[in-house]
Amino acid sequence: MLSVMENNFTHPSAAEAADALQELADDRTHLASNIRVPWPLLAGFGALAAWWVATAASTTPGENYEPPITGWLALVGVFVIAHLIRREIGVRFSKMGAGASWSMAGILVTCFALFSVSLGLVSFGLHWAVSLTSVAAFGVTTLLSGVAFRSAIDKLHND
């Protein structure tokens, strides 16, 4: 025979439920306002972008072009840094927001464009000029990573 277990749970009143929800919203707002931008880790994204763009200097553009295999290592590095950011701030972003999406798209487009320019420079024998495109990749990626991070924080704050 089945026994019936007692349940000591009482349903909160509407006012108590509203107060609990307001406390949660206040906690979320407090958390979002106190998160600092982890610039050293965002600079890590920039360093990976610079490294990837710089790999163009070691290629031979033209008919027998083979892309550098080290690009996959840069992608692994992106996932490692993303994990470290999540671990440092203690927040998992379920939604990043439109600003973050546009920033990430900007990073990809810029890095691909700078890599292409670097290949063109290498084809003209200007290997040294790849350092300029690499520095540009570092700066743009670091800056846009900060924009994406702030957008994600704003999305967390407004939800």
C-alpha positions as CSV (number, residue, x, y, z in Angstrom):
1,M,0.0,0.0,0.0
2,L,1.3,3.5,-0.8
3,S,1.7,5.9,2.0
4,V,1.1,9.5,1.6
5,M,4.0,11.8,2.5
6,E,3.3,15.1,4.2
7,N,4.3,18.2,2.5
8,N,5.1,21.2,4.7
9,F,5.3,23.5,1.7
10,T,3.1,26.5,1.9
11,H,2.2,28.6,-1.1
12,P,3.6,32.1,-0.8
13,S,1.2,35.0,-1.2
14,A,1.4,37.1,-4.3
15,A,3.2,39.9,-2.3
16,E,5.8,37.4,-1.0
17,A,6.3,36.0,-4.5
18,A,6.7,39.5,-6.0
19,D,9.2,40.4,-3.2
20,A,11.2,37.2,-3.9
21,L,11.3,38.0,-7.7
22,Q,12.3,41.6,-7.0
23,E,15.2,40.4,-4.8
24,L,16.4,38.1,-7.6
25,A,16.2,41.0,-10.1
26,D,18.1,43.2,-7.6
27,D,20.8,40.5,-7.3
28,R,21.1,40.2,-11.0
29,T,21.5,44.0,-11.4
30,H,24.1,44.1,-8.6
31,L,26.0,41.2,-10.2
32,A,25.9,42.8,-13.7
33,S,27.0,46.2,-12.4
34,N,30.0,44.8,-10.5
35,I,31.5,42.6,-13.2
36,R,34.7,44.1,-14.4
37,V,36.0,43.6,-18.0
38,P,38.8,41.0,-17.9
39,W,41.1,43.0,-20.3
40,P,44.1,40.6,-20.0
41,L,41.9,37.7,-21.2
42,L,40.3,39.8,-24.0
43,A,43.9,40.8,-25.0
44,G,44.4,37.0,-25.2
45,F,41.8,37.0,-28.0
46,G,43.7,39.8,-29.7
47,A,47.0,37.9,-29.4
48,L,45.4,34.8,-31.0
49,A,44.1,36.9,-33.8
50,A,47.5,38.5,-34.3
51,W,49.2,35.1,-34.3
52,W,46.8,33.7,-36.8
53,V,47.2,36.7,-39.2
54,A,51.0,36.5,-38.7
55,T,51.0,32.8,-40.0
56,A,50.5,34.3,-43.5
57,A,54.1,35.2,-43.4
58,S,55.2,31.6,-43.4
59,T,53.1,30.6,-46.4
60,T,53.7,30.6,-50.1
61,P,50.7,32.3,-51.7
62,G,49.9,31.3,-55.2
63,E,49.1,28.1,-57.1
64,N,50.5,25.7,-54.5
65,Y,49.1,27.6,-51.5
66,E,48.4,25.5,-48.4
67,P,46.8,27.2,-45.5
68,P,48.7,27.0,-42.2
69,I,47.6,24.2,-39.9
70,T,48.3,26.3,-36.8
71,G,44.9,28.1,-37.4
72,W,43.2,25.2,-35.7
73,L,45.4,25.9,-32.6
74,A,44.2,29.5,-32.5
75,L,40.6,28.2,-32.5
76,V,41.3,25.9,-29.6
77,G,42.9,28.9,-27.8
78,V,39.7,30.9,-28.3
79,F,37.7,28.2,-26.5
80,V,40.3,28.1,-23.7
81,I,40.1,31.8,-23.2
82,A,36.3,31.8,-23.3
83,H,36.3,29.1,-20.6
84,L,38.8,31.2,-18.5
85,I,36.6,34.3,-18.8
86,R,33.5,32.3,-17.7
87,R,35.5,30.9,-14.7
88,E,36.8,34.3,-13.7
89,I,33.5,36.2,-13.7
90,G,31.4,33.2,-12.6
91,V,28.6,34.0,-15.1
92,R,27.5,31.9,-18.0
93,F,25.9,34.0,-20.7
94,S,22.9,32.3,-22.2
95,K,22.3,35.3,-24.5
96,M,25.0,37.6,-25.7
97,G,22.9,40.3,-27.3
98,A,22.9,41.9,-30.8
99,G,25.9,44.1,-30.0
100,A,28.0,41.0,-29.1
101,S,26.9,39.2,-32.3
102,W,27.8,42.1,-34.5
103,S,31.2,42.5,-32.7
104,M,32.0,38.9,-33.2
105,A,31.1,39.1,-36.8
106,G,33.3,42.2,-37.1
107,I,36.2,40.3,-35.6
108,L,35.8,37.4,-38.1
109,V,35.5,39.7,-41.1
110,T,38.4,41.9,-40.0
111,C,40.7,39.0,-39.3
112,F,39.9,37.3,-42.6
113,A,40.5,40.6,-44.5
114,L,43.8,41.2,-42.6
115,F,44.9,37.6,-43.4
116,S,44.1,38.1,-47.1
117,V,46.0,41.4,-47.1
118,S,48.9,39.6,-45.4
119,L,48.9,37.0,-48.1
120,G,49.0,39.7,-50.7
121,L,51.9,41.4,-48.9
122,V,53.8,38.1,-48.7
123,S,53.2,37.5,-52.5
124,F,55.0,40.8,-53.2
125,G,57.9,39.8,-50.9
126,L,56.9,42.2,-48.1
127,H,57.0,39.7,-45.3
128,W,57.9,42.4,-42.8
129,A,54.7,44.2,-43.5
130,V,52.7,41.3,-42.0
131,S,53.7,42.6,-38.6
132,L,51.6,45.7,-39.3
133,T,48.5,43.6,-40.2
134,S,49.1,41.4,-37.1
135,V,49.2,44.5,-34.8
136,A,46.0,45.7,-36.5
137,A,44.4,42.3,-35.8
138,F,45.4,42.5,-32.2
139,G,44.0,45.9,-31.7
140,V,40.7,45.4,-33.5
141,T,40.1,42.0,-31.9
142,T,40.8,43.2,-28.4
143,L,38.6,46.3,-28.8
144,L,35.7,44.4,-30.4
145,S,36.0,41.6,-27.7
146,G,35.5,44.3,-25.1
147,V,32.5,45.6,-27.0
148,A,31.1,42.1,-27.1
149,F,31.7,41.5,-23.4
150,R,30.0,44.8,-22.5
151,S,27.1,43.9,-24.7
152,A,26.7,40.5,-23.0
153,I,26.8,42.3,-19.5
154,D,24.2,44.8,-20.7
155,K,22.0,41.9,-21.9
156,L,22.4,40.2,-18.5
157,H,21.6,43.5,-16.7
158,N,18.5,44.1,-18.8
159,D,17.0,40.6,-18.8
